[in-house]
Amino acid sequence: EEHAAIRAQVRRFAERAVAPHAGRWEEDEEFPRALYDEAAAAGVLGIGYPEALGGGGGDLGHLLVASDELIVRGRSVGTAVGLGSHGIALPPIVRFGSPAQQARWVTPALAGRIVAALAITEPGGGSDVAALTTRAVRDGDHYVVDGAQTFLTSGCRADVVVHAVR
């Protein structure tokens, strides 16, 4: 019953807010940032995240149902991936971040107010996490990050970027 309800919820959003524009957005390789607000208002961005952080609760099964519906009914893989960029950027903050970091980044992202991206793809190494060469070295109260990362999903519009480093 929960999966069916999520499927219906995301279907309504995808058919109303994505599908009519999908062809143009795919051709332009971009969609309006305001779509994050619309997705949040429709309850799409928070699926699978703790309610205490502004999410709608649920688990991986709920996320899969939502993703499937968004891609199929929205007819735009690019839009689904762009809206879902927080799905790869926020989990490290949810799992390892302090309550202050979660309040600063996770809750606003799930509300559509900010966009999160994950920097992991390196030139020559692709997205092979085991082969990461980007390093973070502590220097007093800060870290110095040395390396290069490319192809960040939603990186061009991100307000916060979580970097994968060694």
Salt bridges, closest charged atoms under 4 A:
GLU2 OE1 - HIS62 NE2 2.93
GLU15 OE2 - ARG73 NH1 3.55
GLU38 OE1 - ARG16 NH1 3.51
ASP59 OD1 - HIS62 ND1 2.83
ASP68 OD2 - ARG7 NH1 3.04
GLU69 OE1 - ARG7 NH1 2.66
GLU69 OE2 - ARG11 NE 2.43
GLU69 OE2 - ARG73 NE 3.14
ASP159 OD2 - ARG33 NH2 2.29
